[in-house]
């Protein structure tokens, strides 16, 4: 499989760009959502119950937490374990694939820290040029 990291030169045609970009767009769209990132970062510390996650992630509604956990479970990033006791105990944890996100997210975070001032400056220059 050819990936952006293994290509000898960047994609040149629309088809080449599409073959590299579409898989990333699909997956990144799911994990880059605000709540998905909070959940993944929380679960990097280890398994948690629903109520623990809700307390840890300030501002998330029960409905949004449930929906996002289901999506992450559907994608194989989060594993849900139900312990059949009364009341049932439900724990969430990252799968091995979910734990693999730590390094790429760390790299994106480092890039963001290094470049946030540059992005802000570029936005100011762009806005100034647009207004004349």
C-alpha positions as a Python dict, from the first residue, in 0.01 Angstrom:
ca = {
    (1, 'X'): (0, 0, 0),
    (2, 'X'): (135, 339, -97),
    (3, 'X'): (107, 599, 176),
    (4, 'X'): (206, 963, 197),
    (5, 'X'): (505, 862, 410),
    (6, 'X'): (627, 595, 165),
    (7, 'X'): (581, 789, -159),
    (8, 'X'): (900, 901, -331),
    (9, 'X'): (726, 1223, -436),
    (10, 'X'): (404, 1396, -326),
    (11, 'X'): (84, 1304, -510),
    (12, 'X'): (47, 1500, -832),
    (13, 'X'): (-283, 1408, -989),
    (14, 'X'): (-631, 1431, -849),
    (15, 'X'): (-650, 1052, -845),
    (16, 'X'): (-324, 1020, -653),
    (17, 'X'): (-437, 1283, -401),
    (18, 'X'): (-772, 1110, -364),
    (19, 'X'): (-615, 770, -301),
    (20, 'X'): (-408, 919, -19),
    (21, 'X'): (-657, 1171, 120),
    (22, 'X'): (-989, 986, 129),
    (23, 'X'): (-894, 725, 389),
    (24, 'X'): (-745, 999, 607),
    (25, 'X'): (-1047, 1226, 569),
    (26, 'X'): (-1285, 949, 668),
    (27, 'X'): (-1097, 846, 981),
    (28, 'X'): (-971, 1190, 1085),
    (29, 'X'): (-1322, 1327, 1056),
    (30, 'X'): (-1430, 1082, 1322),
    (31, 'X'): (-1140, 1117, 1565),
    (32, 'X'): (-1083, 1491, 1525),
    (33, 'X'): (-1420, 1587, 1664),
    (34, 'X'): (-1403, 1785, 1985),
    (35, 'X'): (-1558, 1519, 2203),
    (36, 'X'): (-1372, 1230, 2040),
    (37, 'X'): (-1040, 1392, 2124),
    (38, 'X'): (-1144, 1450, 2484),
    (39, 'X'): (-1259, 1089, 2519),
    (40, 'X'): (-943, 945, 2364),
    (41, 'X'): (-722, 1166, 2581),
    (42, 'X'): (-916, 1067, 2894),
    (43, 'X'): (-895, 697, 2811),
    (44, 'X'): (-519, 720, 2752),
    (45, 'X'): (-506, 716, 3134),
    (46, 'X'): (-682, 379, 3145),
    (47, 'X'): (-1031, 229, 3150),
    (48, 'X'): (-1315, 442, 3285),
    (49, 'X'): (-1680, 407, 3360),
    (50, 'X'): (-1933, 628, 3182),
    (51, 'X'): (-1982, 847, 3489),
    (52, 'X'): (-1606, 896, 3528),
    (53, 'X'): (-1578, 1007, 3168),
    (54, 'X'): (-1869, 1245, 3208),
    (55, 'X'): (-1709, 1404, 3514),
    (56, 'X'): (-1369, 1424, 3342),
    (57, 'X'): (-1502, 1590, 3025),
    (58, 'X'): (-1652, 1919, 3131),
    (59, 'X'): (-1946, 2033, 2923),
    (60, 'X'): (-2029, 1708, 2745),
    (61, 'X'): (-2391, 1600, 2764),
    (62, 'X'): (-2494, 1244, 2840),
    (63, 'X'): (-2637, 1216, 2490),
    (64, 'X'): (-2317, 1339, 2320),
    (65, 'X'): (-2096, 1117, 2535),
    (66, 'X'): (-2311, 815, 2451),
    (67, 'X'): (-2314, 897, 2079),
    (68, 'X'): (-1940, 961, 2060),
    (69, 'X'): (-1853, 647, 2255),
    (70, 'X'): (-2071, 443, 2018),
    (71, 'X'): (-1897, 593, 1715),
    (72, 'X'): (-1552, 526, 1861),
    (73, 'X'): (-1659, 170, 1947),
    (74, 'X'): (-1794, 124, 1594),
    (75, 'X'): (-1456, 235, 1456),
    (76, 'X'): (-1264, -5, 1681),
    (77, 'X'): (-1097, 271, 1882),
    (78, 'X'): (-1287, 211, 2208),
    (79, 'X'): (-1390, -118, 2364),
    (80, 'X'): (-1698, -140, 2587),
    (81, 'X'): (-1711, -404, 2859),
    (82, 'X'): (-2035, -483, 3042),
    (83, 'X'): (-2000, -664, 3373),
    (84, 'X'): (-2329, -844, 3452),
    (85, 'X'): (-2390, -731, 3806),
    (86, 'X'): (-2681, -532, 3946),
    (87, 'X'): (-2668, -257, 3840),
    (88, 'X'): (-2458, -349, 3535),
    (89, 'X'): (-2108, -206, 3530),
    (90, 'X'): (-1993, -64, 3196),
    (91, 'X'): (-1629, 23, 3138),
    (92, 'X'): (-1472, 188, 2835),
    (93, 'X'): (-1111, 158, 2731),
    (94, 'X'): (-900, 222, 2426),
    (95, 'X'): (-827, -74, 2205),
    (96, 'X'): (-469, -136, 2091),
    (97, 'X'): (-553, 62, 1779),
    (98, 'X'): (-691, 343, 1994),
    (99, 'X'): (-374, 352, 2205),
    (100, 'X'): (-174, 387, 1882),
    (101, 'X'): (-327, 734, 1848),
    (102, 'X'): (-109, 867, 2131),
    (103, 'X'): (200, 926, 1915),
    (104, 'X'): (25, 1086, 1614),
    (105, 'X'): (-187, 1304, 1843),
    (106, 'X'): (127, 1400, 2032),
    (107, 'X'): (296, 1496, 1705),
    (108, 'X'): (-4, 1706, 1599),
    (109, 'X'): (-11, 1872, 1941),
    (110, 'X'): (363, 1953, 1918),
    (111, 'X'): (315, 2095, 1566),
    (112, 'X'): (24, 2306, 1693),
    (113, 'X'): (230, 2447, 1980),
    (114, 'X'): (524, 2524, 1749),
    (115, 'X'): (309, 2688, 1484),
    (116, 'X'): (7, 2849, 1654),
    (117, 'X'): (171, 3194, 1662),
    (118, 'X'): (269, 3159, 1294),
    (119, 'X'): (-89, 3066, 1205),
    (120, 'X'): (-224, 3364, 1400),
    (121, 'X'): (21, 3598, 1223),
    (122, 'X'): (-70, 3453, 883),
    (123, 'X'): (-439, 3505, 955),
    (124, 'X'): (-377, 3867, 1050),
    (125, 'X'): (-175, 3927, 731),
    (126, 'X'): (-443, 3762, 523),
    (127, 'X'): (-723, 3966, 683),
    (128, 'X'): (-524, 4288, 638),
    (129, 'X'): (-461, 4211, 271),
    (130, 'X'): (-828, 4130, 213),
    (131, 'X'): (-952, 4455, 370),
    (132, 'X'): (-715, 4664, 165),
}
